[in-house]
Amino acid sequence: MAAPALARVLTAAPRALGSPVGGRARCSGVPPGPPLPPAAPPWDPPERARLRAREHKEKRQRQRRERAALGGPPPKGWTPKTVVEYQHPLDPDGKKATGVALPPAYSPRYVEAAWYSWWERQGLFTPPASVILSLVLPPPNVTGSLHLGHALTVALQDALVRWRRMQGWSVLWVPGTDHAGIATQAVVERWLWQQRGLRRQDLTRSEFLEEVWAWKQRHGDEILRQLRALGASLDWSRCAFTMDPGFSRAVAEAFVRLHEAGLIHRDRRLVTWSCALRSALADVEVEPRALTGPTALRVPGCPRPVTFGVLVTFAYPVEGGDGLELPVATTRPETMLGDVAVAVHPDDPRYMHLHGRHLRHPFTGQLLPVVTDPTVEPARGTGAVKVTPGHSSPDLALARAHGLPLLSVIGDDGTMCPPGGGWLQGIHRFVAREKVVAALAERGLYRGTQDHAMTLPMCSRSGDVIEYLLKSQWFLRCREMAERAREAVTSGRLQLVPKFHEKNWKTWMDNIGDWCLSRQLWWGHRVPAYRVGVPSAGSPPEHPEGLWVVGRSEAEARAAAARTLRCPPDELQLQQDPDVLDTWFSSALFPFAALGWPEETPDLQRFYPTNVLETGSDLLFFWVARMVMLGQQLTGRLPFSQVLLHSLVRDTHGRKMSKSLGNVIDPCDIIAGASLQELQERLHHRLLDPHELTVRRQFPHGIPECGTDALRMALCSHNVHGDDIRLDVGTALSYRHFCNKIWNAVKFVLAALGPDFVPQPPEEVPGWHPMDRWVLSRLVQAVGECGRRMEALEVHGAIAAVHHFWLRSFCDVYLETAKPTLRDPATAAETRRTLLSCAELGLRLLAPFAPFLGEELWQRLPRAPPAPPTLCLAPFPDAARLVGPVALGGGPQGGFRPPDTPLSLCVPPFPGSLALPQGGGRGGGHAGGGEDGASPAGHFPPGCCPAPR
């Protein structure tokens, strides 16, 4: 009666072997890995047990993080590994020697050596004449270095690029770097001060620009080196820099065309101003910070913390000597020096007796009228509003409606200026706040302070509190362009992935305002506008600020001014606007300017518009929306048809990565590893503010060497369509163990094949033995799931399918069952063909995510002719090609397909491991175990097969 019971157990084996969800991997140190793709048949333990196991796992991970934070011993997985360097000579074309024996264990430094330079020499990243897929890499700042957010963009884009290239598509991926006006100028200014004791103002503009270009020459290639280290298959022959001469011509052309279309104009308005940067900012560069009450904050340039979130009430005496007063409440008492009136609601009974009266300013002595306006809210504060048009947008609108004067009392550097009074001139505005309140109290006009919830506008670049200053600047009208950009999404011509971003897109486009283009910097694209002066006549009366003309060159602008003023060009004096354009303006031109626009170059005709853009969700309005608006306006076409927006990358504690927290991770530190001392030295050598030089507590034991492939897979394994990504080094380390698992598996396959094995196309292996057919069916499922997920831009699902096949189906199950069948002459040949088919097609599946490991191992496998020279050009597996015309179990002409019903197995017991001949294959070794050892061979995972009787 034992036989039927054994048969029943073995009949259920294929389903159990397929996807042991919740089971522990046989490889020491390898975590369970990504979640199982939905299409795979599950083998779930009871739900309660699965949830309990997850809770225990999260508890262990939390305890490991806490031990690491307290400086305890490093986790087990962080044991240093032996580093193996590649030391063999290269072929004449630069290719690595693949006939030598593989190292005993996976070493990223050995695997990733020399392959990238060989790919470049072979011209694999430069597309042929006909291009099916084109896209651009979001240009990172030229002065910085890549962080994990950039690495995520590169990993996702490169996975899509390599996948399409293996499908036979002609792919163009354009690299570039951004000049980053504000960031670059700040870095160079800090460097000049630290190294030479010079300020920017100590140099002429041309001298300072020479220093910036010298800085770019010294440090600008660092990002390009990082991109190569990440394996990005970019077409370097088309690398663009946003300050290149050709790109600068495109920026000037775009400005002139937009000006001629009436979209760019000059106006005196309130602009969002950073006193720390002494420059205007775009509205999207302002971060609102909600305060629930009194909050002390540090402000750049202020000697002590400033308390915000309080409402100060003071009184204006009414002119006439009858003892009347009008109380007003404000969060900014220092701006009362710029008050020009006090407004009340016309129907407010408290102040009807003051209509038409005047108030005496306690410091300047000026008379301020009491005006009535229906926009005043009587229930807010005292019901009376001080009107400060020089520092408040609502007050400016009110002042213009009532014909009031416009006063500014805060200078560009954040200090008080006339007409604020000599007693405050040159004092920091927040120091002046205290002095104004004290002076009001001395005059008996101070009426008290109360807590007040408010939203404080902060500069996202400098951390300064935003000021609103009256400035004459260049503005771009965006309303019409925004309507077309909104329609592109609602009509489906532009697809945002994930779809929930469409709501924010529509809301932003519906509420868009004019875009301030001027920046008060020296580094950047100078505004191609010129102020015209006529020595004999001065400024024309119709142009009180002076006549401004726009031109691609000074000669063109001079000719335009001469036509306007009807005078000889030689009599005119032109002075170019000293301001530069917002960096995002030039970045918005990148998809077409990098291809040669405005000239109709062959690249522009062939490659534009691009197909897809992948970038962070935080750049949806900074960059993506502006590319869409300017792309349609200047070229008449959308710059791309699909946008994949990934989530933000945060540290393991959910904190935003910042230099001051010491949790910003350089991808190269994860790739090559770094000790704690190296991390600390690198932090101190950066040009940071003194308060940013904190001790790096995030990595008390340093960062282990994980390799490029492990980092790429760790990044791609996260669902970038959802919430923010919490990434720690442990995730990359687990994928290094996964790489080692594949390394040992392929070494096992090579040893099993032997030197005389004659391969056949892997798609044509029929699979005679039940376990052969089972593993081939799992491969078909993985191929189908991977293809579906990649088509949907769900890279995390694709890599989960690949991970599950390699780890759960091939390594944990099939390799164990293959060891006894390799000893049987009747089944050995078929088993070898199945091993090669799974390994070869599995490496092709892996190639978009782990290109270095895939190339290293694929080059050593025997391949049936004709075979491409590189894995990069090998056909990506197609599930349709793997499903043969003959039913399962047919002849050699048929391929393999997944079974419709579970298979019934009868596997003979095998008590020991199979000893394969060492040296007979191309690599030797076995597939079991992690980097420090092997799991017992010759047994199924627990619960998948009965023990031998």
SEKOL-498192 format. One record per residue (C-alpha): residue in one letter; y, x, z. Coordinates in steps of 0.05 Angstrom, whole numbers, plus 5000, padded with zeros to 4 digits. Layout:
<rs>
AYXZ...
</rs>
This chain:
<rs>
M500050005000A504550605003A505350654927P508949984917A513750154973L515150824941A516150494873R521150004903V525150564934L525150964870T527050364829A533450314868A534751054862P539251054800R544150574832A544250964896L544751624861G550551404818S556151334867P554751484940V561551244964G562951475034G557451995033R558752715049A558653224992R552953724992C557954284980S560454605045G567854505053V568654004995P572053355015P569752684990G574952734935P579052204898P577251464902L571851204855P574250904790P573350144791A568650154730A563350584766P557750184799P558850234874W553950394928D557850174989P555450195061P557749605103E565249505102R565949605176A562450275176R566550505117L573150335152R570650665216A569051305177R575951295146E579251235214H575251825240K577052235180E584452085188K584052255262R580852925246Q586253075195R591752895244Q588653335297R588353925249R595653835231E597553815304R593554445320A596854795261A603854575285L602354865354G600155535324G592755435339P587055725298P587155555224P582555015198K575655225174G577455125100W582955645106T578256235113P580856795068K576656885005T575057504966V580057624910V577057854845E581558154792Y580058144718Q579358884698H575658864632P579059064566L581758504522D579758374451P584558604396D587557904393G588557894468K582557464485K578657584549A571757884546T566957304556G560457694548V560958014617A557757714678L561657214718P563857404788P559257134842A564356634868Y570356274838S576756694842P583056374812R586257054799Y580357254755V579756594719E587156504703A588357214677A590157314604W588556624578Y595756364573S598256964534W592256884487W593856144476E601056334459R598756874410Q594256374375G600155904365L596555334399F602955034428T606855024362P605254394323P604054364248A608754014200S606553304218V607653114291I604752494323L606952614395S613552944415L616652984484V621553404523L620753734591P626253524639P630454154640P630554454711N636654814739V637255514712T639055834779G633555524821S626055564823L620955014813H618654614873L612854144878G616753564848H617653984784A610354194788L608253464789T612353324727V609253934692A602153764713L602653044690Q606053204624D601353774608A595253344623L597852824572V599653364522R592953734525W589153074523R592752854459R592053544428M584553514440Q584352834408G587053144344W594252954352S599753434331V603853524394L610853814405W613053934477V620154214481P622054644541G629054794565T633554944625D639954624649H646255014665A647354574728G654854644734I655954494808A649554804834T650155444793Q657555554809A656155454884V650355964883V654456484846E660456384891R656056484952W652957104921L659857404906W662057284977Q655757575009Q655258184963R662458354947G666857954994L670157604935R672156884926R672356544859Q679856504863D680157264867L677657304796T680257034731R676456474698S673556934645E671557454697F667956924738L664356654677E661957364662E658957394732V655456724721W652456954655A650157594688W646857184743K643456764690Q640757384656R637957644722H634957004748G634656504691D627656694668E624456564736I623255834719L620156014652R615356474687Q613555924735L612255434678R607555934646A603956034712L602955284716G599555304648A604754864613S603054854539L610254854516D612855064448W616855664470S619755774401R624155164412C626355324484A633455064494F638955214544T644554714553M649955254547D647155564483P652255564425G648555034386F647954584447S655354684463R657154464392A653053834404V656753684469A663553754436E661353324377A658852784424F665352774462V669552734398R665352174369L665451764433H673051864437E673951644364A669851024380G674650854436L669450954490I672451584522H679551524549R683951854600D686451454660R689251544730R684351234778L681051334844V675151794837T669651974885W671552674908S667753214945C672753634985A667454154997L666254244922R673554074903S670953664846A669952944825L663052654827A659452094791D658051474831V650551594827E651652264863V654151894925E648951734978P650851155024R649051275097A648550665141L651250745212T649850225266G655150495313P658551135337T655151725304A657252465309L656352845243R657953545220V662753565161P663654195118G670154545136C671254165202P670854595264R667254075307P662853455296V666552815276T664852125306F664151575254G662450845265V668450655307L674250175292V681150375315T686449845326F693949995327A700349605317Y706149645268P712749435299V716348885260E723249085235G728748665266G728748865339D725548225366G719548585396L714448305347E708648725322L702848665272P696148965294V691449265242A684449555250T681650145210T675950645210R680651165180P687051205222E689051865188T690351495123M695751055155L700651595134G699451345063D700350605079V705250235033A704449525059V700449065105A696848465073V695047805106H691947175080P697246665059D693846105100D692746505164P696846125217R697346745261Y701847115212M705646575174H711946735214L711647455186H711547275113G717047655078R718448105138H717948865139L714549355186R717250025208H712450605199P712250985266F711851685234T715351655167G720451125184Q719150765118L719450005115L712849685095P712848975068V708248445094V704848155031T700247555025D693847594985P687947104981T682947684979V684347845053E678947595100P682147315163A675647365203R674948115193G678348565244T685248315262G685947925197A691448405174V689648965126K693449625118V694449775044T692850505027P692350514950G691551264946H684851264983S681650574975S679450214912P680749504939D687549734964L689150034896A687649364862L691948994913A697649494906R697749434830A697648674836H703848684880G707449264847L707049724907P707850484903L701850944903L701551494955S696252044967V696352405034I689752805029G689253404984D683553664941D681054114997G680853545048T687153745086M693353315097C698953395048P705953085037P708252545046G703952565108G709252945147G710153675163W706953615231L700153485198Q700753875133G694854335120I690654045178H683553815163R683453065153F678652925210V682453375258A688652995237R685052345255E684952545328K692252755326V694452105294V690851685347A693952105403A700952035372L700151285367A698151255440E704351655459R708751145423G705150565457L702150305392Y694850455404R690849815419G683750065429T677250285397Q670749905388D663850045358H663249865285A657249865238M659150165171T656550515109L659051225101P659151515030M656252225029C656152754975S648852854955R650253584936S654553844993G653453365051D660953245055V664052565069I666652285004E674052194995Y677251734944L683152074910L687851874854K686552324795S687752324720Q680852414690W676752274628F672451644633L666851374589R666450624580C659150434591R659049674588E657049594514M652050164516A649049884580E647949204548R643949534491A639949944542R638349314581E636148954518A631649534499V627549424563T627548664562S625348654489G619649144503R622349694456L622950134517Q617250114567L618250344639V611850534676P610750284729K613649614709F617149464776H622749954756E625149444704K628549024758N632649604783W634249794711K637049104695T641049064760W644149744749M645949594677D649048924696N653549254748I655349904713G662450174714D666050704675W663151404681C667951954705L666352554661S671353064689R669153604737Q673854104768L669454704757W669555354716W662255364696G660254844644H662354534579R669954534578V672953864560P674853904485A681653584498Y688553904493R695153724524V700753774473G707654054488V713754054442P718554584468S724754254438A723353544458G718553564517S713453004527P714152404481P716951794519E710751374502H706351914535P709552044604E703652484624G704052854558L700252734494W692852894496V688853014433V681453134424G678253604375R672054004361S676554624359E683754784376A685554794303E682854094293A686553854355R693054184332A692553834264A691353164298A697353264344A701753454284R699852804249T701352394311L708152714325R709952824251C711953534262P709554214237P703254464273D706455144288E711754824332L706554524380Q703854834443L696754644462Q693554744530Q686154574537D684054154596P681554644650D676154154673V668954164650L664453584633D659453284681T652753654675W649152984665F653252864602S650253474567S643353324598A643652624568L643852934499F637653374510P632452974470F636353044405A641153624417A635154074433L632653914362G639054114327W643453494329P648853374302E646153734241E640553384205T635653944218P628253904198D626353884271L630953284284Q628152914224R620853054242F620753024317Y626152514338P625552024369T620552294419N614751864444V614451904519L618452184577E615552354645T620252484703G621652314776S623651604794D629851884828L632552074759L632251374730F639751284731F642052004736W638652194671V634051684639A639251124633R644451594605M639651884554V638151174530M645550974527L647951594491G641751644447Q642850954419Q650351044413L650151724377T643751694337G642550944330R635451024359L632251034427P630651754448F623651534470S619550904473Q615851004540V618051284607L613151474662L616751514729H612951874784S613951794858L617652294901V613652864932R614352915008D611053365059T604953175099H609452845153G613052415102R619552805105K623752945045M623053665025S629254065041K631054795052S633854655122L627054385145G623454975115N618354515081V620054645008I613854934976D614155404917P608355244870C607155984860D605856054935I600155554929I597555884865A597456604890G597656494965A602856765014S602557015085L607156745139Q611057395137E612057345062L614456635068Q619456815122E622057415083R622856995021L626656465060H631556985087H632657295019R634956634989L642356504984L642555965036D647855745085P646856075154H644655415187E639155345135L635755995156T630855665204V623755885222R618555615175R613955205220Q610554825165F605555385150P604155775214H598256125181G601256215113I598755895049P591856055021E590756234949C588755594913G590055744839T593655364784D587854904767A586954684839L594454554847R594654154782M588753724801A591553614871L598153374841C594852934788S590052624838H595652224871N597551534847V604551684822H605850944806G606450734878D609550994942D612051694955I606852244953R605052625016L602253284993D599853845037V596554505021G589954245046T589453784986A590154364937L585154764979S579954214973Y580654244897R579554994899H572854834931F571654334875C573154874824N568055314859K562954754854I563954714779W563655474775N556855494808A554354904768V555955234701K552955894725F546555504740V546755204670L547755884638A541956174677A537455584658L539055624583G537256354574P539456804517D535156494463F537355764471V539355434406P544654894420Q545654244384P551853804384P552453534455E553952834431E547052794397V542752934458P538452304466G535652414536W528152284542H526952364615P529451794660M533952264700D536752554635R538451864611W541351684678V546152284682L548152184609S549751464624R554151704681L557552174633V558951594585Q561951194641A566351774661V568651884590G570351154580E573951104647C577851744634G580151504566R582250824591R586251114649M589751634605E591751094555A594850714612L598351344638E594251294702V592552034707H590051964778G584651484755A582551954699I581752554745A578052124795A572951954741V572052684722H571652894795H566452364810F562052554751W562053304766L561253254841R557152624854S552952544791F551953234761C552253724819D549753304877V544152944840Y542253174771L542153924783E537553814842T532753394800A533153894742K530354464781P523054214782T523453954710L525654644686R518954914711D515054404670P514254634597A513853904575T520753734601A524354404604A527254384533E530053684541T532853854609R536354464581R539554044526T541853534577L544654084622L548654374564S551053694541C553553504610A556754184622E560054234554L562753514552G564453554626L568754174614R572253814558L573753234605L576453744655A580654134606P587253724610F587353804685A584254494696P585454874631F584155574658L577455424692G575354994633E576955544582E573556094623L567055724629W567055364561Q567756034525R561156254555L557055644536P552955674472R555955194421A553254894357P557155084295P562354934273A565855044339P573455104351P575855784377T578555494442L577454914489C584654704476L582554474406A575654214423P574953454411F576153054474P569852644489D569951944460A565551414491A564651074423R561651704394L556951784453V553851104442G548451194389P545650674341V538650724370A536950354433L535850744497G529651154493G529951194417G528651794374P532652424366Q537352094316G540151654370G545451844419F545751624492R548951024523P549350734593P543350314612D544149564617T539249514675P537349994731L531950494712S525450554750L523951264769C517851624794V519752334812P514352794838P515853144903F518353854901P518454214967G522354834948S527955104905L526955344835A527956094827L531056214759P530556904728Q536757314745G539857654685G536057224636G542056764628R549356914617G551756834688G546256734739G547156404805H546155684828A550155054832G549554884905G554155014962G561355174972E564655854969D561156125030G554055885019A549155414984S546154755005P538654705005A536054624935G530554164911H532453544951F536352914936P542352734979P540252355042G538151645028C537251744953C529951954950P524251924999A521852555031P515452855003R509152565032
</rs>
